[in-house]
Amino acid sequence: MPTANKPSLRRRCVATLAMLVCVIGFASQAGAADVDALQARVDDARAEASALAADLEAQQARMVAAQQQAAAAAAREQQLSALLAVGEQRAAELGDAVTVSERRLGIEKRRLHRARAALARRLVAIYKSGTPDMAELVLSSDGFENLVTRAEYLRTIEEADTRLAQRVETVRDAVRHQLKVVEEAKARVDAYNARLASARSQIAAVRAEAESQAAQLAAIAASRASTIATLQSNIGSWLDDIQAARAAAAQAASAAEAQAEVGRWLGGPYSIPTYIVMCESGGNYGAVNPSSGAGGAYQILPSTWQLYGGSGAPQDAPKSTQDQIAAQILGDSGPGAWVCAG
């Protein structure tokens, strides 16, 4: 049983010391090792955030380049579409011209066919009736004037037939030439339109690829930004933990100093926590528990005392011996070796 002159003061001291020990125990969990580990995590996270920031900047630069390429391709595609629309309109106009020329050629061909048919009929009639010669005209004429008239009439018919055939042939050839010119122009326009359409398709493919790349880079950039934000949040949380751990460590140091000071007030310093000593013996190195036989400031049982090499009774040993053996017991069994530690 502990002995002391002022029980109420002792109880207050024991309670105070118990609270300080709890604070020290908590601080030990967030001690220097934990602070160093948190600091290492912060350093790693900062390095990772720095690398991600550099990668994010590069991704954003590539994204801007891809967006610019897509915009340029879209502008070129629009320009080609406008040119193609003009070309298609021109091709349609030429197509209409081809149709008109083909229709006209058909008309002229029919005219030529009719002229040739008429000429053929005339030739057949002439063949059947025979072509009047000059002697027949002279013999059948009523006079000179009649002869001249008949000769002129015959010559006019022959020249008219010849001119008709030649004119029909000329018109047909002109129409054929015009049709050929129009068809060649339309072929050139169609080829030009085909090249425009091909170029527009290629530009459209480039634009689509650039837009897809820009979208992918934007997604990557967003992911990088999210990761950086998470790392920054973690860094902030870890820095708060480091600050709290350092504050706890400082508080623990202050608590340890307070405990040592209280221990000195109560006759220490002691080899085990002061509050246990106060509970066990009140700090009296000569105290004896009549029930268990435990003695000394640390209330060591005689059997335990002898086990650790002590001679005589614990309460009869000098302070240094009691402190030494109590320290050995604490090292082997911890505070739990004393009932008051619970």
Sequence and secondary structure as in RCSB ss.txt:
>XXXX:A:sequence
MPTANKPSLRRRCVATLAMLVCVIGFASQAGAADVDALQARVDDARAEASALAADLEAQQARMVAAQQQAAAAAA
REQQLSALLAVGEQRAAELGDAVTVSERRLGIEKRRLHRARAALARRLVAIYKSGTPDMAELVLSSDGFENLVTR
AEYLRTIEEADTRLAQRVETVRDAVRHQLKVVEEAKARVDAYNARLASARSQIAAVRAEAESQAAQLAAIAASRA
STIATLQSNIGSWLDDIQAARAAAAQAASAAEAQAEVGRWLGGPYSIPTYIVMCESGGNYGAVNPSSGAGGAYQI
LPSTWQLYGGSGAPQDAPKSTQDQIAAQILGDSGPGAWVCAG
>XXXX:A:secstr
    S HHHHHHHHHHHHHHHHHHHHHHHTSHHHHHHHHHHHHHHHHHHHHHHHHHHHHHHHHHHHHHHHHHHHH
HHHHHHHHHHHHHHHHHHHHHHHHHHHHHHHHHHHHHHHHHHHHHHHHHHHHHH    HHHHHHH SSHHHHHHH
HHHHHHHHHHHHHHHHHHHHHHHHHHHHHHHHHHHHHHHHHHHHHHHHHHHHHHHHHHHHHHHHHHHHHHHHHHH
HHHHHHHHHHHHHHHHHHHHHHHHHHHHHHHHHHHHHHHHTT   SS HHHHHHHTTT TT B TTT  BTTTTB
 HHHHHHTT  S GGGS HHHHHHHHHHHHHHH GGGSGGG 
